[in-house]
Amino acid sequence: EMTSSLVGSEMCIRDRFVAGIVDLYGRVPVGIAMSKRKDRELVKEALEDMLIRDKGSKGCIIHSDRGSTYASKEYREMLEKNGLICSMSRKGDCWDNAPIESFWGKLKSEWLKKKYDTIGEAARDIYEYIWSFYPNERPHESLGYLTPSEFYRQSKSV
């Protein structure tokens, strides 16, 4: 069961933008999208990916920075339509997004090669990290050195 706090952000790799949503309870990605443009469609696609994966129950808080992509009318309407609560950082306060910015930093430093021949190669590497390695093999200090998958299994059995 999803807790009530998720955080969204985006990063750039080569000429692709990647938007993601991370569950703060288990420190695991729950939605992702890639595009050549950093626009409201990118963050809407990450949110749609999360919803398709059946993550984020009604009343769940989706936190982001105050960027125009997250402040767009279409994105906020999509949140409202799905019973999700929009939360945004105060102006100039970057600390609220620290969990997802930390996630992007780990992805870049631990997994990605310095150079890819094609965008397809980079995309495969990103998806492998996000959906396979990170939740199933990477332990987290904040989770008692369990992987997110182990943490969720353990919390369900308690």
C-alpha positions in Angstrom: 0.0 0.0 0.0 1.4 3.4 -1.0 1.9 6.0 1.7 0.8 9.5 1.1 4.0 11.1 -0.1 5.5 11.1 -3.6 8.0 13.5 -5.1 8.4 14.4 -8.8 11.3 16.0 -10.7 13.2 15.7 -14.0 16.7 15.5 -15.3 18.5 15.7 -18.7 20.7 13.0 -20.3 22.2 13.8 -23.6 19.2 15.3 -25.5 16.5 13.6 -23.5 14.6 14.7 -20.5 13.6 12.2 -17.9 10.7 12.9 -15.5 10.2 10.6 -12.5 8.0 10.2 -9.4 9.5 8.5 -6.3 7.6 7.0 -3.4 9.1 8.5 -0.3 8.1 5.6 1.9 10.2 3.0 0.1 12.5 5.3 -1.8 11.5 3.7 -5.1 10.5 5.1 -8.5 6.8 4.6 -9.3 6.5 6.5 -12.6 8.8 7.6 -15.3 8.8 9.2 -18.8 11.3 10.4 -21.4 11.0 13.0 -24.0 13.1 15.4 -26.2 11.2 18.3 -24.5 10.9 19.3 -20.9 7.2 20.3 -21.0 4.0 19.6 -19.3 3.5 16.5 -21.5 6.6 14.9 -20.0 5.4 15.2 -16.4 1.9 14.2 -17.4 3.4 11.0 -19.0 5.3 10.2 -15.8 2.1 10.7 -13.8 0.2 8.5 -16.3 3.0 5.8 -16.0 2.5 5.9 -12.2 -1.2 5.5 -12.5 -0.9 2.7 -15.0 1.3 0.9 -12.5 -1.5 1.3 -10.0 0.6 3.5 -7.6 -0.7 6.5 -5.7 -4.0 6.0 -4.1 -6.6 8.8 -3.7 -5.5 11.4 -1.2 -1.8 10.8 -2.0 0.3 13.9 -2.0 2.4 14.5 -5.1 5.2 17.0 -4.3 7.3 18.9 -6.9 9.2 22.1 -7.4 7.4 25.2 -8.7 8.4 24.7 -12.3 6.0 25.6 -15.1 5.6 21.9 -16.0 4.2 21.0 -12.6 2.2 24.3 -12.3 0.5 23.8 -15.6 -3.3 23.7 -15.6 -3.4 20.3 -17.4 -1.1 18.6 -14.9 -3.0 20.0 -11.9 -6.3 18.9 -13.4 -4.9 15.4 -14.0 -3.9 15.2 -10.3 -7.3 16.4 -9.2 -9.1 14.0 -11.5 -7.3 11.1 -9.9 -7.8 12.3 -6.4 -4.2 13.2 -5.8 -3.1 16.3 -3.9 -0.7 18.8 -5.4 2.1 20.1 -3.2 4.8 22.5 -4.3 8.0 23.8 -2.8 8.1 27.3 -1.4 9.9 29.7 -3.7 13.7 29.2 -3.4 13.4 26.1 -1.2 15.0 23.2 -3.0 15.2 20.8 0.1 11.8 19.4 -0.4 12.9 17.7 -3.6 16.1 16.3 -2.1 14.9 12.6 -2.3 14.4 12.6 -6.1 17.4 14.8 -6.8 19.4 12.3 -4.8 17.9 9.5 -6.9 18.9 11.3 -10.1 22.4 11.7 -8.7 22.7 8.0 -7.9 21.4 7.0 -11.3 24.1 9.2 -13.0 27.0 8.3 -10.7 26.4 4.6 -10.1 24.9 3.4 -13.4 25.1 5.6 -16.5 28.1 5.4 -18.8 29.8 8.6 -19.6 28.8 8.3 -23.3 26.2 6.4 -25.3 26.2 5.9 -29.0 22.4 6.2 -29.2 19.5 7.5 -27.2 18.1 4.0 -27.3 21.1 2.6 -25.4 20.8 5.3 -22.8 17.0 4.7 -22.5 17.6 0.9 -22.0 20.2 1.6 -19.3 17.9 4.1 -17.5 14.9 1.7 -17.5 17.1 -1.2 -16.4 18.3 0.8 -13.4 14.9 2.2 -12.5 12.8 -0.9 -12.8 15.2 -3.7 -12.1 18.5 -2.8 -10.3 17.3 0.1 -8.1 14.3 -1.6 -6.5 15.7 -5.1 -6.3 19.4 -4.9 -5.8 20.4 -1.5 -4.4 20.3 -1.3 -0.6 19.4 2.0 1.1 20.7 3.3 4.4 17.4 5.0 5.1 15.7 1.6 4.7 18.0 -0.2 7.2 20.2 -1.4 4.3 17.4 -3.2 2.6 16.5 -2.9 -1.0 13.1 -1.2 -1.6 11.6 -4.5 -2.6 12.8 -6.2 0.6 11.6 -3.2 2.6 8.1 -3.4 1.1 7.9 -7.2 1.6 9.1 -6.8 5.2 6.6 -4.0 6.0 3.7 -6.1 4.6 4.5 -9.0 6.8 4.5 -6.9 10.0 
